[in-house]
Amino acid sequence: MPRTVAVVDPVPAYRRGLHAALTDAGFVCAEPEDVEAWAGQAACPAILLTLRGEDDLDRLARLSAICPTVALLQSNGPVAYLQAFQHGACGVLPWDSCLEVIVNGVRAALEGLCLLPLGLLQAVATDATVASLMEADVAVPQATLSEREIGWLRQLAAGTSVVELAPGVGYSEREMFRLLRVLYARLGATGRSDALVKASQSGLLDDPPSA
């Protein structure tokens, strides 16, 4: 079944260009008014989302918890890329990339791979801001987790397996594992155990106050 890709960008001409390129590549394109509602209903959904500010990072976090989301950045600095990945993007590309590169980037992201500019990778190795973050073991700012995501973590901490968790929250096992990988990355964790430790340290696993 072909992927249905929603292109979320405020520039009509830019959206039309991406629609044409993605359609030629075998994708089905959509332009929903409410992309979050659409993502929960469409068959094999994926999203291309342009990031322009902090509000878009929060939107990225919400969308990436529902379906694979590729971020298009207008800011090409290393920290902008790290923030996008921390907020759940499965791929990140410059907004002004040529159409062929964007299509290839979407394909790669949906296969679990990542297409990144060579200059960015070189910059990450030398950029003083990124280096200081790494040396200090300070996480790039993260989006607030949704109540649903916190609920997943609490169930895992209580001993529920991912196989048991998936049907209870309405996902296949494969999709549940993918969503949890995104969630772990947003916590700056390397896996389930590390994520639960970080969540506990952050108070996310504490029982909510009674009404």
Secondary structure, DSSP 8 states (H G I E B T S, - for coil): ---EEEEE-S-HHHHHHHHHHHHHTT-EEE--SSHHHHHTTSSSEEEEEEE-SHHHHHHHHHHHTTS-EEEEES--SHHHHHHHHHTT-SEEEETT--HHHHHHHHHHHHTT-----HHHHHHHHH-HHHHHHHHHT---------HHHHHHHHHHHTT--HHHHHHHHT--HHHHHHHHHHHHHHTT-SSHHHHHHHHHHTTTTS-----
